Amino acid sequence: MIFWHFSVSFLNITLEGTPWTLLSLFYVTLLDVILLLFLLYIKESIDSVALSDDDDNIIAEDKLKSQCKKCGAQYMASSRYGTGNMRRHIKVCKRNDTRDIGQMMISRDTNSLSLGSIQYDSNKFRELVMACIVMHDLPFQFVEWAGIRAIHQYLYPDVDTLTRNTAKADVLKAYQREKLKIKAMFEEVSGRVSLTSDLWSSCISDGYMCLTAHFIDKEWRLQKRILNFCFMPPPHTGVALSEKIFDLLCGWKIEGKLFSLTLDNASSNDVSVEALGSQLQLKGLLPCNGEFFHLRCCCHILNLVVQDGLKHIDRAIEKIRESVKYVKGSHSQVRKQKFLDCVKLVSVGVKKGLRQDILTRWNSTYLMLDSALLYRRAFEHLALSDSNYKSCPSAEEWDKVEKVWRFLQVFYDATLVFSGTKYPTANLFFPSISQCYLTLKMALEGTDEYLRFMASMMWVKFQKYWADFSVILAIACILDPRYKMTFVELCYKKAHGEDSLEILLVRNKLYSLFDEYKSKSSHPTTTSVSSRPRANEATSYLESMEVESKLDLFKEFDDITSEEFSYAHKSQLELYLDEPKMSRNVNFDVLTFWESHQYRYPELAAMARDVLSIPVSTVASEAAFSVGGRVLDQYRSSLKPENVEAIICTRDWLYGDKDDNEYENTRELMKITQDIMQMSLKEETGEQTTVCSNF
């Protein structure tokens, strides 16, 4: 305004009394308007200053907004919206990253080249914590440990603080979610389900029942799922067990899909399976009137049989046990060093260590003999160099030990076959058990007195269970294209002679079971092979020739009675048995065979699907007890049964394959661990150290 007054005064002084007065006033007014517009522009520029270091405020569409300096993202900047959205954006801004460009281009989620950053997801975090608890047998209190919380806070300061109750709720939620998936899987299974069950006592003597389902899915893969690991209060009578199992089956809605139930040899199990089978058969839910419903654990049978034979141990085996104790049980490093020197001197080219047996486990005795025979020359040399070593077997005793080892090897190999859970075992039972049967007969008829004595002790128990074994396992062997009916007939002929009634029994049961599947199937059940003659098509032509020629050939032809060949009907089972057997020396998968032949033999493939899913041992349920022992240890013995079931079942459903591998690796690791002798020898050469680490 000072400038305006100055301009007016100057113009009045210089232009007063001139005709240009009105023009000068117009010029002053126009100059003032221009000055006012310039001042308004400056004010608007001052108001557009950034609200913070990270955001620039602009006015657009009459609403105040803020814009990120780095990525250009815009947010509402009015006071009523607050600044929380801007603060959260600063944490997740893609351009606000201190990593180099190479790290920013690799996405952690997809491992692909993309510009992105990891966002914290509380639900994902809780899911990972739940998986950690279930997978590694951790207590719910794990989330409250100060060290774990410190790690979480270091990785992400604003991480959610979890409590044991939250962790328990997440495990139970995952259990219910996976349970629904298992139920949906059972609804899609077209075949039947076989079960194994066993009882277990915790460290505080609480009884638990494990119920495991075995079935072949629509992709012809053998599946194993732990259905229940539930508390079983006393009394553990047969009736109580059958009621408990039936209630569990009804909860899963698979009582109408059962084929077999494998149990151990407890007397209460015989009562329970009889009561359960009768209850299911009243509703017509079992094939062949439940004749194949009950199976005994074959591993338990072999264990009972071999234990009877090892009740009276020969002196040679006692010397082997004492020799192993002499080398392994001593705290003196001198004896161990002497034995290592003997091993090096005789150049034993093995790295397998010595095994100490357990009196109540016959397979450990076999493994002890197996390892001791490898170091026979080392023990013999130790007897010459160490005067304190008095238990070295003689040459005759070593030969006797080798005979016992070979005798037990058949039963040990059969036990390993029966213990499998990743492959069908029903088709492998008959070949393995038949070999055990023939081994016993050969030992009974042999000249070795000790082997004959062992075989006689084992024969009584073996005969008891051989006569009681289920015919369904022979049928499973027939459904293996490497064996078929020929192998079963051969084994029965060697065991019972020609024309044994057992062969007829197996054949009758096989055809009756197939007829039941055939009656329930909608596929064509026969394959017709026609050999019908087509002479009628030329009847008129032949008659005309007969009239014309009157040859005796046609009169003779008329006298011959023509026999028309009817259709030759062969069932799918007969066609399968007539085909040549496959070689046993090739890498063969019986499930792959039936998957490729399911359209050629639909009814027979459906029967094979159910029969081959039968487990011949309860190893699957017993393997769950090792997990139960880690969950219910001395520090968590008061854990509620529903929480125990949720942890063990969820672990099996989510990480079952990994657990199976871990179980196999654990058994292998235990074997190796038992082989290692705790030696702290110093100043060893490289070769000596290698040998030492395996004893």
C-alpha positions in Angstrom: 0.0 0.0 0.0 3.0 2.3 0.6 3.9 1.6 -3.0 0.4 2.5 -4.2 0.5 5.9 -2.3 3.9 6.7 -3.6 2.7 6.0 -7.2 -0.3 8.2 -6.8 1.7 11.1 -5.3 4.3 10.9 -8.0 1.7 10.9 -10.8 -0.2 13.9 -9.2 3.0 15.9 -9.0 4.2 15.2 -12.5 0.9 15.1 -14.4 -1.1 17.7 -12.5 -3.0 20.0 -14.7 -2.5 17.8 -17.8 -5.2 15.9 -19.8 -3.7 12.6 -18.9 -5.0 12.5 -15.3 -7.7 9.8 -16.0 -5.3 7.6 -17.9 -2.9 7.7 -15.0 -5.6 6.7 -12.5 -6.4 3.7 -14.7 -2.8 2.7 -14.8 -2.5 2.8 -11.0 -5.6 0.6 -10.5 -4.3 -2.0 -13.0 -0.9 -2.1 -11.3 -2.6 -2.7 -7.9 -4.6 -5.6 -9.2 -1.4 -7.2 -10.6 0.3 -6.8 -7.3 -2.5 -8.4 -5.4 -2.6 -11.4 -7.6 1.2 -11.8 -7.1 0.8 -11.7 -3.3 -1.9 -14.4 -3.4 0.3 -16.7 -5.5 3.1 -16.3 -2.9 0.7 -17.3 -0.1 -0.4 -20.4 -1.9 3.2 -21.5 -2.4 3.9 -21.0 1.3 0.9 -23.2 2.3 2.1 -26.1 0.2 5.2 -26.8 2.4 5.6 -30.5 3.4 3.9 -31.7 6.6 6.8 -34.0 7.5 10.1 -35.4 6.3 8.5 -38.3 4.5 5.2 -36.7 3.2 4.4 -33.7 1.0 0.9 -32.2 1.3 -1.0 -31.0 -1.7 -4.4 -29.6 -2.2 -6.4 -31.5 -4.8 -10.1 -31.7 -5.3 -10.7 -29.5 -2.2 -9.3 -32.3 0.1 -5.9 -32.2 1.9 -3.7 -35.1 1.0 -0.2 -36.2 1.7 2.2 -37.7 -0.8 5.2 -39.9 0.0 8.5 -38.5 -1.2 9.9 -41.9 -2.2 7.2 -43.8 -3.9 4.5 -41.2 -4.5 1.7 -42.9 -2.6 -1.0 -40.5 -1.4 -3.0 -40.6 1.8 -5.7 -38.4 3.4 -3.9 -35.7 5.4 -6.8 -34.0 7.2 -6.6 -33.8 11.0 -9.6 -36.0 11.4 -7.9 -38.9 9.7 -4.8 -38.8 11.9 -1.3 -39.8 10.9 -1.5 -43.6 11.5 -1.8 -44.4 7.8 1.3 -42.4 7.0 3.3 -44.1 9.8 2.3 -47.5 8.7 3.2 -46.7 5.1 6.7 -45.7 6.1 7.3 -49.2 7.5 6.1 -51.0 4.3 7.2 -48.5 1.7 8.8 -50.5 -1.1 11.4 -47.7 -1.8 12.2 -47.2 1.9 14.5 -50.3 1.9 18.2 -50.3 3.0 19.0 -53.5 1.0 20.8 -53.3 -2.3 19.0 -53.6 -5.6 19.9 -57.3 -6.0 18.3 -58.2 -2.7 15.2 -56.1 -3.4 14.6 -57.8 -6.7 14.4 -61.3 -5.1 11.0 -61.9 -3.5 11.2 -64.0 -0.4 7.7 -65.4 -0.9 8.1 -66.7 -4.4 11.9 -66.8 -4.9 11.3 -64.9 -8.1 12.7 -61.6 -9.5 10.2 -59.0 -8.3 10.3 -55.7 -6.4 8.7 -56.4 -3.1 9.2 -56.5 0.6 8.0 -58.9 3.4 5.1 -57.8 5.4 4.5 -59.2 8.9 1.4 -61.3 9.1 0.2 -62.2 12.6 -1.8 -65.1 11.4 1.1 -66.6 9.5 3.3 -66.1 12.6 0.9 -68.0 14.8 0.6 -70.7 12.2 4.4 -71.2 12.1 4.5 -71.2 15.9 1.8 -73.9 16.0 3.7 -76.0 13.4 6.9 -75.7 15.5 5.2 -76.9 18.6 3.6 -79.9 16.8 6.6 -80.8 14.7 9.2 -80.7 17.5 7.2 -81.9 20.5 7.5 -78.6 22.3 5.3 -77.6 25.3 2.7 -74.9 25.0 4.8 -72.9 27.4 7.5 -72.6 24.7 6.0 -69.3 23.5 6.5 -67.8 26.9 10.2 -68.6 27.2 12.2 -65.4 27.6 14.8 -66.5 25.1 12.2 -67.2 22.4 10.4 -63.9 23.0 13.8 -62.1 22.8 14.4 -63.7 19.4 11.0 -62.7 18.2 11.4 -59.1 19.4 14.8 -58.9 17.7 13.4 -60.1 14.4 10.3 -57.8 14.6 9.9 -55.3 17.4 6.1 -55.2 17.1 5.6 -59.0 17.1 2.5 -60.4 18.8 3.1 -61.7 22.3 1.6 -65.2 22.5 0.6 -67.1 25.6 0.4 -70.8 26.3 -3.4 -70.6 26.0 -3.1 -69.0 22.6 -0.7 -71.7 21.4 -3.0 -74.4 22.7 -6.0 -72.9 20.9 -4.1 -72.7 17.7 -3.2 -76.4 17.9 -6.7 -77.4 18.6 -7.9 -75.2 15.7 -5.4 -76.9 13.3 -6.5 -80.3 14.6 -10.2 -79.6 13.8 -9.3 -78.2 10.4 -7.2 -81.2 9.4 -9.7 -83.6 10.8 -12.3 -82.2 8.3 -9.8 -82.8 5.5 -9.3 -86.4 6.6 -13.1 -87.0 6.6 -13.3 -85.5 3.1 -10.5 -87.8 2.0 -12.4 -90.9 3.3 -15.5 -89.8 1.4 -13.4 -89.8 -1.8 -11.9 -93.3 -1.2 -13.7 -95.8 -3.3 -12.2 -98.9 -1.6 -12.3 -100.2 2.0 -10.1 -99.2 5.0 -8.0 -101.5 7.1 -7.2 -100.7 10.7 -4.4 -101.3 13.3 -4.8 -100.7 17.0 -2.7 -101.0 20.1 -2.7 -99.9 23.7 0.0 -97.9 25.4 0.7 -96.8 29.0 2.2 -93.3 29.7 4.8 -92.6 32.3 2.1 -92.1 34.9 0.3 -95.4 33.8 -2.5 -93.7 31.9 -3.8 -95.9 29.2 -4.1 -94.7 25.6 -5.4 -96.3 22.5 -4.0 -95.6 19.0 -6.2 -96.3 16.0 -4.6 -96.1 12.6 -6.2 -96.4 9.2 -4.6 -97.9 6.1 -6.1 -97.5 2.6 -5.2 -96.9 -1.0 -6.3 -93.6 -2.4 -7.7 -92.9 -5.9 -4.1 -92.4 -7.2 -3.2 -95.9 -6.0 -0.9 -94.8 -3.3 -0.8 -96.5 0.1 -1.9 -94.0 2.8 -1.6 -94.3 6.6 -3.4 -91.9 9.0 -3.6 -91.9 12.8 -7.3 -91.5 13.4 -7.2 -91.3 17.2 -4.8 -91.3 20.1 -7.3 -91.2 22.8 -7.4 -91.9 26.5 -8.5 -95.4 27.4 -9.6 -95.7 31.1 -9.6 -99.1 32.8 -10.7 -101.8 32.7 -9.2 -102.8 29.4 -11.6 -105.7 28.8 -12.5 -107.0 25.4 -16.0 -105.5 25.6 -14.7 -102.1 26.6 -12.2 -102.1 23.8 -14.8 -103.0 21.2 -17.2 -100.3 22.3 -14.5 -97.7 22.3 -13.3 -98.7 18.7 -16.9 -98.7 17.5 -17.6 -95.2 18.9 -14.4 -93.9 17.2 -15.4 -95.5 13.9 -18.8 -93.9 14.0 -17.2 -90.5 14.7 -15.3 -90.9 11.5 -18.3 -92.4 9.6 -16.2 -95.3 8.2 -17.9 -98.2 10.0 -19.3 -99.2 6.6 -15.9 -99.2 4.8 -13.9 -101.6 7.0 -12.1 -104.6 5.7 -9.8 -105.8 8.4 -8.4 -105.0 11.9 -4.9 -106.0 12.9 -4.2 -106.5 16.6 -1.5 -108.1 18.7 -1.9 -111.4 20.5 -3.5 -110.2 23.8 -6.4 -112.3 24.9 -8.6 -109.2 25.4 -8.1 -108.3 21.8 -9.6 -111.7 20.7 -12.7 -110.9 22.7 -12.9 -107.3 21.4 -12.5 -108.1 17.7 -15.1 -110.9 18.0 -17.6 -108.5 19.6 -16.8 -105.7 17.2 -17.1 -108.0 14.2 -20.4 -109.4 15.3 -21.8 -105.8 15.8 -20.7 -104.8 12.3 -21.9 -108.0 10.7 -25.4 -107.5 12.1 -25.6 -104.5 9.8 -24.0 -106.4 6.9 -21.0 -104.0 6.8 -18.2 -106.6 6.4 -17.2 -108.6 3.2 -17.6 -112.4 3.3 -19.5 -112.2 6.6 -16.4 -110.8 8.4 -14.4 -113.9 7.8 -11.2 -111.9 7.0 -11.8 -109.2 9.6 -9.4 -110.2 12.3 -5.6 -110.4 11.7 -2.8 -111.0 14.2 0.3 -109.0 14.2 2.9 -111.1 12.4 5.9 -109.3 14.0 4.6 -110.3 17.4 4.1 -113.9 16.3 7.7 -114.1 15.0 8.9 -112.6 18.2 7.1 -115.2 20.3 8.4 -118.0 18.1 12.0 -117.0 18.1 12.0 -116.2 21.8 11.0 -119.8 22.6 14.0 -121.0 20.6 16.5 -118.7 22.4 15.4 -119.5 25.9 18.3 -121.9 26.3 21.4 -120.1 24.9 24.4 -122.2 23.8 27.7 -121.6 25.5 29.1 -120.3 22.2 26.7 -117.5 22.2 27.5 -116.7 25.8 31.2 -116.4 24.9 30.3 -113.9 22.1 28.3 -111.9 24.6 31.2 -111.9 27.1 33.7 -111.0 24.3 31.7 -108.0 23.3 31.3 -106.9 26.9 35.1 -107.3 27.4 35.8 -104.8 24.5 32.9 -102.4 24.9 32.1 -102.5 28.6 35.5 -101.7 29.9 36.4 -98.2 31.0 40.1 -98.9 30.4 41.3 -97.5 27.1 44.1 -100.0 27.0 41.8 -103.0 26.0 40.0 -100.9 23.4 43.3 -99.8 22.0 44.5 -103.5 21.9 41.4 -104.5 20.0 41.8 -101.7 17.5 45.4 -102.7 17.0 44.2 -106.3 16.3 41.6 -105.0 13.8 44.2 -103.0 12.0 46.7 -105.9 12.1 44.3 -108.5 10.5 43.1 -105.8 8.0 39.4 -106.2 8.7 37.9 -104.1 5.9 34.6 -103.2 7.6 33.5 -100.2 9.6 30.6 -101.8 11.3 30.8 -101.7 15.1 30.2 -104.3 17.7 26.6 -104.6 19.1 25.7 -105.5 22.6 22.5 -107.5 22.8 19.5 -107.1 25.1 18.2 -110.4 26.6 14.6 -109.6 26.0 15.0 -108.8 22.3 16.1 -111.6 20.1 16.8 -109.3 17.1 19.5 -107.6 19.2 21.1 -111.1 19.7 21.0 -111.6 16.0 22.7 -108.2 15.4 25.3 -109.0 18.0 26.2 -112.3 16.3 26.2 -110.5 12.9 28.7 -107.9 14.0 30.9 -110.3 16.0 31.3 -112.6 13.0 32.8 -109.8 11.0 35.6 -109.4 13.7 36.2 -113.1 14.2 39.9 -112.9 13.2 40.4 -109.8 15.4 39.0 -111.6 18.4 41.2 -114.6 17.7 44.2 -112.4 17.5 43.2 -110.5 20.7 43.2 -113.9 22.5 46.8 -114.4 21.6 48.0 -110.9 22.5 45.9 -110.3 25.6 46.2 -112.8 28.4 43.3 -111.4 30.3 40.9 -112.2 27.5 39.6 -115.7 28.3 36.2 -115.8 26.5 37.2 -116.2 22.9 35.2 -119.0 21.2 37.0 -121.9 19.7 36.9 -122.7 16.0 34.0 -125.1 16.4 32.1 -122.6 18.5 32.6 -119.9 15.8 31.2 -122.4 13.3 28.2 -123.0 15.5 27.6 -119.3 16.0 27.6 -118.8 12.2 25.0 -121.6 11.8 22.8 -119.9 14.4 23.3 -116.6 12.7 22.2 -118.0 9.4 19.2 -119.7 11.0 18.0 -116.4 12.6 18.7 -114.4 9.5 15.5 -115.7 7.8 13.3 -114.6 10.7 15.1 -111.2 11.0 14.6 -110.5 7.3 10.9 -111.5 7.6 10.5 -109.1 10.5 11.9 -106.2 8.5 9.5 -106.9 5.7 6.5 -107.1 8.0 7.4 -103.8 9.7 7.1 -101.7 6.5 4.5 -98.9 6.4 5.3 -97.3 3.1 4.6 -100.3 0.9 2.0 -103.1 0.8 3.0 -106.0 3.1 0.0 -108.3 2.7 1.3 -109.7 -0.6 4.8 -110.3 1.0 3.6 -112.2 4.1 3.1 -115.6 2.5 6.5 -115.7 0.7 8.3 -114.7 3.9 6.4 -116.9 6.3 6.7 -119.9 4.0 10.5 -119.4 4.0 10.5 -119.4 7.8 8.3 -122.5 7.8 10.7 -124.4 5.4 13.7 -123.2 7.4 12.3 -124.7 10.6 11.5 -128.0 8.8 15.1 -128.2 7.5 16.5 -127.6 10.9 14.3 -130.3 12.4 15.6 -132.7 9.9 19.2 -131.6 10.1 22.1 -133.1 12.0 23.1 -130.1 14.1 21.8 -130.9 17.6 21.6 -127.3 18.8 19.7 -126.1 15.8 17.4 -129.1 16.0 16.8 -128.3 19.6 16.1 -124.6 18.8 13.8 -125.6 15.9 11.9 -128.1 18.1 11.2 -125.3 20.7 10.0 -122.9 18.0 8.0 -125.5 16.0 5.2 -125.9 18.6 4.5 -122.1 18.7 4.9 -121.7 15.0 2.4 -124.5 14.2 -0.1 -122.9 16.5 -0.1 -119.6 14.6 0.4 -121.2 11.2 -2.8 -123.1 11.5 -4.6 -120.0 12.6 -3.3 -117.5 10.0 -5.8 -115.8 7.8 -6.4 -117.1 4.3 -6.7 -113.5 3.1 -2.9 -113.2 3.2 -2.6 -116.1 0.8 -5.1 -114.4 -1.5 -3.0 -111.2 -1.3 0.0 -113.3 -2.5 -2.1 -114.5 -5.4 -2.9 -110.9 -6.4 0.8 -110.3 -6.8 1.5 -111.0 -10.5 5.0 -112.3 -9.5 3.6 -115.2 -7.5 -0.1 -115.9 -8.3 -1.6 -119.3 -7.5 1.5 -121.2 -8.6 3.6 -120.1 -5.6 0.9 -120.7 -3.1 0.3 -124.2 -4.4 4.1 -124.9 -4.3 4.4 -123.8 -0.7 1.4 -125.9 0.4 2.7 -128.9 -1.4 6.1 -128.6 0.4 4.3 -128.1 3.7 1.4 -130.6 3.5 2.1 -132.7 0.4 0.2 -133.2 -2.8 -3.5 -132.6 -3.0 -3.7 -130.8 0.4 -7.0 -129.5 1.5 -5.5 -126.1 2.3 -5.0 -125.4 -1.5 -8.7 -126.1 -2.1 -9.6 -123.9 0.8 -7.6 -121.0 -0.5 -9.0 -121.4 -4.0 -12.6 -121.5 -2.8 -12.1 -118.4 -0.6 -10.5 -116.6 -3.5 -13.4 -117.2 -5.9 -16.0 -116.5 -3.2 -14.4 -113.1 -2.4 -14.2 -112.2 -6.1 -17.8 -113.2 -6.7 -18.9 -110.8 -3.9 -17.0 -107.9 -5.6 -18.4 -109.0 -8.9 -22.0 -108.9 -7.7 -21.5 -105.4 -6.3 -19.9 -104.0 -9.5 -21.7 -102.4 -12.5 -18.9 -103.4 -14.9 -19.2 -106.3 -17.3 -18.0 -109.3 -15.4 -17.0 -111.7 -18.2 -14.9 -111.7 -21.3 -16.3 -113.7 -24.2 -14.2 -115.6 -26.6 -16.3 -116.8 -29.6 -15.5 -119.8 -31.7 -19.0 -120.2 -33.3 -18.8 -121.5 -36.9 -20.5 -119.5 -39.6 -21.8 -122.5 -41.8 -25.4 -121.3 -41.7 -24.5 -118.3 -43.9 -23.9 -120.6 -46.9 -26.8 -123.1 -46.3 -28.7 -122.3 -49.4 -25.6 -122.5 -51.6 -24.6 -125.9 -50.3 -28.1 -127.3 -50.7 -28.2 -126.2 -54.3 -24.8 -127.8 -54.9 -26.1 -131.0 -53.3 -29.1 -131.1 -55.7 -26.9 -130.6 -58.7 -24.0 -132.8 -57.9 -25.5 -135.5 -55.7 -22.1 -136.3 -54.4 -21.6 -138.8 -51.6 -19.3 -136.3 -49.9 -22.3 -134.2 -48.8 -24.2 -137.3 -47.6 -21.3 -138.2 -45.5 -21.1 -134.6 -44.3 -24.8 -134.7 -43.3 -24.3 -137.8 -41.2 -21.7 -136.2 -39.2 -23.2 -134.4 -36.2 -22.2 -130.8 -36.2 -21.1 -129.5 -32.9 -21.5 -125.8 -32.3 -19.1 -124.2 -30.1 -20.6 -122.0 -27.5 -19.2 -118.9 -26.1 -16.3 -119.5 -23.8 -16.9 -117.3 -20.7 -13.9 -116.4 -18.6 -14.0 -114.2 -15.6 -11.5 -111.5 -14.9 -9.9 -113.6 -12.2 -9.5 -116.6 -14.6 -8.0 -114.4 -17.2 -5.5 -112.9 -14.7 -4.5 -116.3 -13.4 -4.0 -117.6 -17.0 -1.6 -114.9 -17.9 2.2 -115.6 -17.4 3.8 -114.5 -14.2 6.1 -111.5 -14.0 9.8 -111.8 -13.2 10.7 -111.5 -9.5 14.1 -110.0 -10.3 12.8 -106.7 -11.7 12.0 -103.6 -9.8 8.3 -104.1 -9.3 5.5 -102.1 -7.7 2.3 -104.1 -7.2 0.2 -101.0 -6.9 1.5 -99.6 -10.1 0.6 -102.9 -11.8 -3.0 -102.7 -10.6 -3.3 -99.0 -11.4 -2.4 -99.8 -15.0 -4.8 -102.8 -15.2 -7.8 -101.3 -13.4 -9.7 -100.8 -16.6 -9.0 -104.3 -17.9 -9.9 -106.0 -14.6 -12.2 -103.5 -12.8 -13.7 -105.9 -10.3 -10.5 -107.7 -9.6 -8.6 -104.4 -9.3 -11.2 -103.2 -6.7 -10.6 -106.4 -4.7 -6.8 -106.0 -5.0 -7.1 -102.4 -3.8 -8.8 -103.6 -0.5 -6.7 -106.7 0.0 -3.3 -105.1 -0.6 -4.0 -102.3 1.9 -4.1 -104.8 4.8 -1.2 -104.3 7.2 0.3 -107.4 8.6 1.8 -105.7 11.7 0.9 -103.0 14.2 4.2 -101.2 13.7 2.3 -98.1 12.5 0.4 -97.7 15.8 3.5 -98.6 17.9 5.5 -95.9 16.1 3.0 -93.4 17.4 3.9 -94.4 20.9 7.4 -93.2 20.5 5.9 -89.7 19.7 3.5 -90.1 22.7 6.5 -90.8 25.0 8.1 -87.5 23.9 4.8 -85.5 24.3 3.9 -87.1 27.7 7.3 -87.0 29.3 8.0 -86.5 33.0 7.7 -82.7 32.7 4.3 -82.8 30.9 2.7 -85.8 32.4 -0.4 -83.9 33.4 -1.3 -82.8 29.8 -4.9 -83.2 29.1 -5.8 -86.2 26.8 -7.6 -84.0 24.3 -4.4 -81.9 23.9 -2.3 -85.0 23.6 -4.5 -86.4 20.8 -4.6 -83.0 19.0 -0.7 -82.8 19.0 -0.1 -86.4 17.9 -2.8 -86.6 15.3 -2.0 -83.1 13.8 1.6 -84.1 13.6 0.8 -87.2 11.7 -1.7 -85.5 9.3 0.6 -82.6 8.5 4.0 -84.2 8.6 3.3 -87.9 8.4 5.7 -88.6 5.6 8.5 -86.7 7.3 7.8 -88.6 10.5 8.1 -91.9 8.7 11.4 -90.9 7.3 12.5 -89.6 10.7 11.3 -92.9 12.3 13.4 -94.9 9.9 16.4 -92.6 10.3 16.0 -92.8 14.1 16.1 -96.5 14.0 19.1 -96.4 11.8 20.7 -93.7 14.1 20.0 -95.9 17.2 21.7 -98.8 15.4 24.7 -96.6 14.6 24.8 -95.1 18.0 24.9 -98.5 19.7 27.8 -99.3 17.4 29.9 -96.4 18.6 32.3 -97.0 21.5 33.0 -93.9 23.5 36.8 -93.6 23.1 38.8 -90.6 23.7 42.1 -91.8 22.3 44.6 -89.1 21.5 47.5 -89.2 19.0 45.7 -91.5 16.6 46.5 -91.9 12.9 43.9 -91.1 10.3 43.2 -94.8 9.7 43.0 -95.6 13.4 40.6 -92.8 14.0 38.2 -94.1 11.3 38.1 -97.6 12.9 37.7 -96.1 16.3 34.7 -94.1 15.4 32.8 -97.2 14.5 33.2 -99.1 17.7 
